[in-house]
Amino acid sequence: SYRHFAALSVAVYCACSEAATPPEQREPASPQGPDAKAWNPGVPGDVGMSWDAAPTRAFPALPEVVVQPPVPALADCAAVFVGPTGLCQPRASMCQPFEAAVPTLGCVDLQESVEATALPDDTVDVYPEHELALGAGPSLGDAVAIAPSGATLRLRPGTHAGDIRIDKLLRMVGSGVRDTVVGGLEIGPSGTLELSDVSVEAFSTGLLVDGGKLVATRVRLHSVAGAGVQADHGADVVVRRAAIVECGLNGALALEASLLLEECSLDRNTVGVVAAAGATVQLRNVAVEGGEVAGVHALEGFGGPWELDRVAVVATDGGLFLPGHVVVADLVVSGGARVVFGTGDVLRARLDFARAGSTAPTGEFSFGSGSLTDVDASGGRDGSVEPSGLRIGGHVKAVRLRVGGGIGDGLSLQDGVSLDGVDIDVFGMAAGATGAPVAGGHVRPGAVASLRRSRIAHVAGMGARTFGIGARLSLEDVAIGPIDPPSSRAFGVGVASLPGSEVTLRRVVIEKTQLAAIWVHRGSVDARDVWIVDVSEGEVVDAEKGLLTGIADGILAVLPRALALD
């Protein structure tokens, strides 16, 4: 066991207190006697000493690490939906009953005068139930049965009986969502329906497309016990400018089919949007609100792809669960228990897990492989749901990523995965109920992480932790600290290299730690240009049967505390 104090730390200088001489005015420490030399550690379990002339460079000023923040998601959100925190929160309650809450457009009126739509001369008038009782006709069922393929049916104001199957090419035009109500419709494999300006009120599924094609525009869909719209068996479904509300199962469901929702709002459905294997789903300028189970959900085994473009998911317990492939641009999740992505690319996303009254104790943010750019997952705002940081399950490149304000590790790398990050900001991660320490970045066996121009602060335990054979962490131009000890006060470490792991530090500032700025326990740390400031107790560097290299040339400024090697 060897303990080397400040007298042996050539190129290790004193940052005694905030009231001390400013860094730029300090002189280099004087060698202690004529034989004073630089100290270099040797192999694990031993300490080697080499004697070289002491450096003469002046004490450099403490650098400032500037981390670029994420570019805001949905910056073109309609003014009516921008909340007090600046978050885009489209809510149906802000709109009228026959309006759709569309993220970038605001409250869109679905009622449009049918007179403004040119109809062909041979258009067939279809009469509602109250007029059929007076002898008018045909009914919707009769009109569908007798109309030739390609015909246009004009639905007069009133309620039209549903449960009608369509196996031909038809166009149905209502008198507006306020005035024309239709029961459920089914489009068979040979059917194609162009539907507009109606409300669909059904007990089971509102619009069931079983292998056929549907284009629905300016519609309002409600189902008591089923889905608002369901695409199945190779169906091709497009829904534009629609409000899908209070459906007993799903707002929209895709099973082995193609589904596009554009300029739509889904409100108070049990699940907003669901898809299973073989489906292709595109959500463009869509708001999903109030899913009791989930906002957007892929059934287990569904590999995607999903396209989310200008999507807001608000006040849902389930959030988003998309373990397949995703392409995301401008996503806001406000109030949801989890956000799970498989592979793909996420550009501009804001994840705020807070939701008053949520039954979920913690949020979850998981990403497999791909890229994260301009992602802000900085946590619950009202304390009702706390995020658990970002769990990485594959190979990820991240640029301008913010994670914080929750419980657990900020960045959690599973066995064998990798993270290449620039402008990463991890802060405010607290210990759980057990009080066990957490880490701003936790690198497990076989995982590799590289962070550049990044910051880790106010984490209850350790700034960065590596553990296990093959775990490697590289920090370059990174600021770590303050590090908050958990309730047990057992930790408060800047960087920890634990058994079998390797850490490389280049131009790193570690400040306001408790137990140690650098802790090496059967691991290894290579340090070059490291500033250590304000270790409240314990050692500046604690190397316990570990390998510590570069320390003579690397540690630039520390408090006058012992440098411990056990």
Sequence and secondary structure as in RCSB ss.txt:
>XXXX:A:sequence
SYRHFAALSVAVYCACSEAATPPEQREPASPQGPDAKAWNPGVPGDVGMSWDAAPTRAFPALPEVVVQPPVPALA
DCAAVFVGPTGLCQPRASMCQPFEAAVPTLGCVDLQESVEATALPDDTVDVYPEHELALGAGPSLGDAVAIAPSG
ATLRLRPGTHAGDIRIDKLLRMVGSGVRDTVVGGLEIGPSGTLELSDVSVEAFSTGLLVDGGKLVATRVRLHSVA
GAGVQADHGADVVVRRAAIVECGLNGALALEASLLLEECSLDRNTVGVVAAAGATVQLRNVAVEGGEVAGVHALE
GFGGPWELDRVAVVATDGGLFLPGHVVVADLVVSGGARVVFGTGDVLRARLDFARAGSTAPTGEFSFGSGSLTDV
DASGGRDGSVEPSGLRIGGHVKAVRLRVGGGIGDGLSLQDGVSLDGVDIDVFGMAAGATGAPVAGGHVRPGAVAS
LRRSRIAHVAGMGARTFGIGARLSLEDVAIGPIDPPSSRAFGVGVASLPGSEVTLRRVVIEKTQLAAIWVHRGSV
DARDVWIVDVSEGEVVDAEKGLLTGIADGILAVLPRALALD
>XXXX:A:secstr
 EEE GGG TT EE   TTS  GGG      SSTT       STT                           TTT
T  GGGB TTS B   GGGS TTEEEETTTEEEE    GGGS   TT EEE  HHHHTTT    HHHHHHHS TT
EEEEE SEEE   EEE SEEEEE S TTTEEE  EEE TT EEEEEEEEEEESS SEEEESSEEEEEEEEEEESS
S SEEEETT EEEEEEEEEE  SSEEEEEESSEEEEEEEEEES SEEEEE TT EEEEEEEEEE  SSEEEEE T
T    EEEEEEEEES SS EEEEEEEEEEEEEEES SEEEEEEEEEEEEEEE   TT S SEEEEEEEEEEEEEE
EE   SSSSSEEEEEEE SEEEEEEEEEESSBS SEEE TT EEEEEEEEEEEEB  TT   EEEEEE TT EEE
EEEEEEEEEEEEEEEE STT EEEEEEEEE  EE  TT    EEEEE TT EEEEEEEEEEEESSEEEEEESSEE
EEEEEEEEEE SSEEEEEES EEESHHHHEEEE S  EEE 
